């Protein structure tokens, strides 16, 4: 048995904290994603009380912000004052968030969490690690701690030590806001939900045939006209730059990077309908509210096309602090192979000129991709010779196989929402694969990470998003964060079931998969 397996076996053998009439008991065995190592301290419990203080690394604004994040939520549910203060030289009580003393092995997102009878301490090398550790701490508290109103308590935290860090650098979710538009508040709600599972990237699909969702000042009709429609004739909408920057800032406060996508050269009908001069024949097509793909293309020979691209990428890059710009590149069946290669080569260089690293759907490897370009694999088979060849030449691959990771696929045939073209994906199937060894010829060193895309042809509301994302995204999050040696469906199913009461408290409209035994209170 591996060291990690032995640790998990020990964790699962440790009794849960005593059940009280007013709080749900938790243990180290509840945490999703599974930690690298977890060592319970039998019989040790820390109690949050009305006298508890939250301490943050003195002089660190970022640590203070993480501490305030914790205190704000716990004030809502406990009703306690929970003041935030600078940590003393040797904290001996309360909850301390410190940027010192963590093992070097935890890296920029890892942490060490220690729970003793008189104190809780999270240590990290970077503020992102404190925030990830905070998510583990939340899962060690009773689910009622995540309530929006005061609950009865008590508030025990089981004792022990966790040392934890991610397997992959990129752990993401994509939300398609082009086929159906979602307002800022809906996106922020989703950010809060996915942050709990240590997701660190939100990919926003901002343009498609059905709608353009971000204001570009130099091309105002893109949003004003191209953003007026959605699938099925539903209301359109778009983000102002202030809206987009609010989403970016909200995500950044939770150590989540926003990756904007402008799909090209296909999936561009909304842009082509907005400006006749972008079409090779000078005639704007009608706006589109269907769900077919592959019929649209930017005009590759047209010089204005590249002025347009430069303007869009320039303006979007200026309000996107993260390192990536996604340029799509899939399903461009109305573009010839030669035109596709020429176009994607120029698009990648425009992205680079504005200081960003390009990501494209894995079709991009058919062009002469820049060494820095990331290929996002969305195929439904475990072999792709073009992607394998690109990986052999140094291209990093982001894993989103549609038959395993697409969050818009139905769970079962009778699921009311979603699609079936890539297959049915129950939660056990979403958990069933190894991103570091799934695609032939693409080893773990070539994998940047994992992303679960949610396309929204059938998704209209925040409740719809909840239903398709949970419980599958936590499964993908574990594939992205936890060591492969911890991978075990039976253990994961138990830990995932333990999230049910928390989701209920948080108001998450999740799918009650029959693959999971959901405990009382779910």
N, C-alpha and C positions, 0 to 999 in steps of 0.2 A: 504494500500500500504506500502511496506517495505521502510526503509530509502533509500536503494539503488535504488529502483524503483522510489521514489520521486525525487532523485537527477537526474536520467536519464531523467525523464519527464521534469524537469527544463532545463536540458542541451539541449534537443531536441527543447524546445520552444525558446531558445535564438537565435537571428538572427545571420547569418554568418557575418564574417568580410566583409567589402565592397569589391566588386570585382574590380580588376584593369585590364587594358588591357594586362598586362604582367605577372601576377601571379595568380595562382588559389587560391581562398579563402578557408580557412579551419576553423574548430571549434573544441571544445572539443568533439562534437558529432561524430567526425571522427575516434576516437582512437580505435584500435584493438590491444590487447584484451581490453575489457571494464574495466576502472579503478574501484577500490573499491568506491571511492567518487570523484566527480568532481563538483566544484563550479565555474561557469564562473563569470567574473566581466564585466558586460555589459558596453560597450563603452571604455574599456581599451585595448590598444594594445601596444606591444613592437616591435620596428623596429630594425632589425639588419642593421647596416650601416657601412660605411668604417672606422668609429672610434670605433667600438665595440671591446672590449677585452674579451677573455675567461679566467676566473680565476679558479684556482684549489686550493684545500686545501693545504696550505703551509706545506712542509715537507713530503707530501704523494706522493711517486713515482707512485702509482697506480692511484690516482686521476689525477695526471699530465698526465698519459697515456690516461685516458678517455677524458680529456679535449683536448688533442692533436688529438684524434680520431675525435671528433666533429669539431675542427678547420680545420683539413685536408680536410674533406668532404666539409665544407662550403667555404673554399678557392677555391675549384674546381668550385663550382656552382656560387658563388657570385663575385669572383675575388678580394675580400677584403683581407687585410693582416691578420686580426684576430689573433693578437699575443696571446700567452698563457703565463700567469703570475701567481705568487703566489697571492692568495686571501688576501686582506687586512683584518684587524681585523673586520671591519664592511663594507662589500661590499655594494656599493650604486649604482653601474651602471654595465653595461655589463652582461655577462652570467657567473654565479658562480656555481661551483661544490664543495660542502662542505660535509665533513664527521662529521658534528655536527648539532644539532638542529632538527633532524628528530624525529618524535614520536617513542617511543619504539615499538609500534605495527607493524611497517613496517618490522621488522625482517631483515635477512641478504640480501634479494633481493629487498626489498621495498624501497620507496622513497617518498619524498614530493616535488612537483614541484609548484613553485609560479611564476606567470608572472605578473609583474607590468609595469607601463608605462616606467619606467627608468631602469628596471633590470629584469633578469630571474635568479632564484635560484633553483638549485636542491640540496636537502639535503638527505643524506642517512646515515645508520649506517656502511655500508661496501661498498667498491668500486663496487661490483656487483650491488648494489642498484643504484649507480650513473649511471652505464651503462644502467640498465633497464629504469631509468628515461630519459636518453638521447634518447632512442628509442621512448618514448612518445613525447619528444620535437621535434624529427624529423617529427613525424606525425602531429604536430601542425604547422609546416612550410609548405609553398606551395610545392607541389610535385617537382617543378623545383629545389628545394634545394638539391635533391638527384641526380641531373644530374652530368655527368662526365666532362662537359665543362661549361664555363661561360654563365650564363643566365642574362636576363635584370633586374629581380627583379620587385618591391621591395620585402622585406622579413619580412612581419608582423607575429607576434605570438599573438594569442588572449589571453587576460588577464584572470586570475583566479587562482585557486588552485586545485591541484590534490593530494590526498593521496592514495597510491596504494601499494599492496603487493600480492604475489601469493597465490592461493588456495592450490596448490600441489607443493611439493618440486621438482618433476621430471617432466619436460615438454620436450619431445624429438621427434626426427625424426630418422628413420633408413634408411640408404642408403646401398643397396645390391651392393657391388662392385665385388662380386664373379661371378655372372652370366654374367654381363658385367662390364668391368673395366673402371674406370674413373680416369683421371690424377689428380694430386694435384691441378692444377688451377681450375678444374671443382668443386672439393670438396670445395675449398676455396670460390668460387663464391656462392655456396649453403650456406655455413656458413654465409656469409654476408646477404643473403636474409632472412634466418630463424631467425637471430639475431634481426631483426626489430620487430618480433612478440614475443620476450621474451622467445624464445626456449632456454633451457639451457643445452641440451644434444644431442650429435650426436653419434648415434650407427652405427658403421661400420661393416657390415657383410663381414668378410674378407676371409672366406673359404666356399667352398661348393663342390658339385660334379663337377662343371664346371670349377673351378679355385681356386688356392691358391694365395692370393694377398699380402703377407707380407714376407719379408726375415726373415728366422730363421737361424742364423749362423751355429748352430749345425746340421741342416738338410737342406743343401743348395738346394737340388733338389726340395723341396716343391715349391719354387718360380720359380726357373730356368726352371723346367719341368712342375710342376703342375700348374704354372701360365701362361702357354703358350697358353691356349685355353679359349674360351668363348662360350656362347650359339650360336648355328647356324653356328659355324665355324668362328665367328668374331674374330678380333685380341684380344689376351690376354694382359697380363701386370701385373705388381706387384709394390708395394712400397718398395723401400729400407728403411732401418731404418731411414735414414736421411729424406726421403720423409714423412714417417709416423710422425716423430717428428716435421716436419714443419707444418703438418696438425694440430697436437696436440697444437703446440704453437700458430698458427693462431686462432684456436678455443678458446684457453685460453685467448687470448687478447680480445675476445668478450664474455668472461665469459660463454663459452660453454665447457662442459666436454665431451671428447671423450670416448666412451665405445667400446672396441674392442670385436668382437665375432669370436671365433673359434668353428664352429658347430661340435657336436659330440654326440653320437658315429656314427650316420648316417650322411648323407650329406658329406661323406668323400672320395669320389672316387678320387678326385685330389691328396689327400695325399697317398691313397693306390696305385695309379698309379705311384707315384713318388718313392716309396720304396717298393720293393717286400717283404722285411722282415717284414713289418707291416701287411701282410696278413696271415691268419691262414694257408693257403696252400702254402705260400711262392711264390706265383705267382702274379705279378702285373697285374691288369686289364688295359684295354686300357683307354686312356683319353676319357672324355665324353663331348659332346656338346649339348645334348638334354635337355629336361625339365622335365623328369619323376623324381619322388622322391621315397624314401623308399627302394632303392635297395642295398645301400652300408652300411657297418658297420665296424668299427674298430674291431680288434680281442680281445674280452674281456678277454679270458684266458691267453693271451700272456704277459709275464712280460715286454717285450720291449715296449708294448703299453703305459705303465705308465711311462717309461723312456722318451718316446716321448712326452707324455702330460706334464711331468714336465719340459722338455726342452722348449717346446713351451710357456707354461704359464710363466715360469721364464723369458725368453727373452722378451716376450711381456709386462709383468708386469714392467720390468725394464725401459721401455720407455713409460709407461702409467702412468702419475701422478694421474689420477682420481681414485676413490675408487672401480670401478667395472670392472669385467671381465665376459663377457657373454660366456656361454658354450653350448648354443643351447639346444639340447635334444629333438627336435621335430621329428616327422615322422620317428622314428627309428624302422620301421616295420621289418627290417631284423635282429633285435636283440631280443632275447627272453626276456620276462618280468623279469626273474630272473637276466639275464645278464645285462639288462638295469639298474636295481636297484643297482647291485654291481658296475657297471661302474660309474654311476652318483654319487654315494656315494664317490668313490675314487676321481673323478674329482673335486668335491666340496672341498674336503680336500686339494687337490693340490693347488687349487686357494687360499684357506685360508692360506696355508703355505707360499705363496708368497705375503701375505699382502693385498689381494683383497677380495671383497665381490662378490660372484657368483650371476649372473642372469641367469635364464634358461627359455626357453619357458615353458608354464604352465604344460606340460607333466612331468616336473621335480618333481612335487608333488607326483608322483607315486613312487619316491625313498624316502629315509629317509633324507629329505632335512635338511641342517643345519639351526639353528634358524635365521641366518643372510641372507640366500638365498632368492632372490627375484624371484617370479614367474610372467612371462610375459604372460598374458592371450590373446590368439589369436583366441579363439573359435567363433562360429557364432550363439550361443544361449546364453540366459541370465541365464542359470543354469549350474553349474558344481559342483557336490557334492564334488569331490576331492579338488578342489580349495577352496571351502567354508570351508571344514574341515581344510585345511592348514591355511587359514586366521584365523580361530577360535583358532588355536594353535600359532598364532603370525606371520605367514608368511606375508610379504608385497607383494601386487599385483600391477603390472604395467599393465595398461589397454590398450590393442590394439585389440579389437574385430575386426576380419577380415571383417565382413559385415558392419562396420561403420568407421574403422580407417585405413584400408589398402589403401595406396595411389596408388597402382597399379591396383586397380579395375577400370573398365571403368565407366565413368560418365553416359553414356547412351549406348544402344546397339550398336549404330553406331560409337562410339569413336574408332579411328583407333588404338590407343595404349591400352595396358592393358589387363586384364583378367576379367572373369565373375564368377569364381567358388564360390566366396563368395557373389555374387550379384552385382548390380549396385549401385554406391555411388555418387549421386549428392551432391552438397555442402550443401543443406538443410538437407539431411540425415546425413552427417558428423557432423552436428551441433545438431542433434535431440536427443542426449542421455546424460544421467547424469553419469559420471564416478564413482561418489561416491555412486550411488544407482542402477547401471545397473545389476550387477551380484548378484543373490540371495545369501544371506549369507555373502556377502563381503561389509561391510559398509565403509563409507568414511574414518574412522580411519585406515582401513586396506589397503587403496589405496595409493601407493607411488606416482602415477602420471599417465600421459597419453603419449603414443607414437604413431606416425604415421609411419608405415613401408612402404618403397618403394622397392618392389622386382623388378628385372630388366630383366626378361625374354624378354620383348618387348621394353625395354628402352635402347637406344644406345647413345644418345647425351645429351648435357646440355639443349638444347631446349626441349627435351623429358621430362627431369626431371622437368623443369619449368611447363610444361603443366599438369603434373599429380599432382604436389605439390600445385600449386596455382589455385584456391582459397581455396582448402580444408585444407591445413595445418593451415592457420590462424583460421579456424573454430575450429580445434582441440586445437590450442594454447589458444583460449579463454576458452574452456572447462577446460584447465589445469590451467589457471591463474585467471580468473575472478570469483567473488562470484556467486554461483548458483542463487542467488536472482536477478542478472542482466540478466539472460538468457531469451532472447526474440528474436525470429527469425526475426520479422519485423524490429526491431531496428538494429539487427546485419546485416541484408541484406543491410540496408542503409549505415552503417559504412563500411561494406566490399566493397560495390560499390565505396566508396570514395577512396579505395586503387588503383582502376584501373588507374587513371592518374599517380600515383606514380610508379606503375609497368611499365607503358609505358615508363616513363622517365628512369627507371632503366634497360630497355631492357628485362624485364621478359616476356617470351612467355606463358602467362597464358591462361587458358580456360575461354572464355567469356560465363559463364553459363547464360542460359536464365532465371534462377531463380533470377538473380540480375539485377536491373536497373543500368547500367553502365553510369556514367555521361559523358558529352562531354569531350574529351581529354583522354578517356580510350583506 
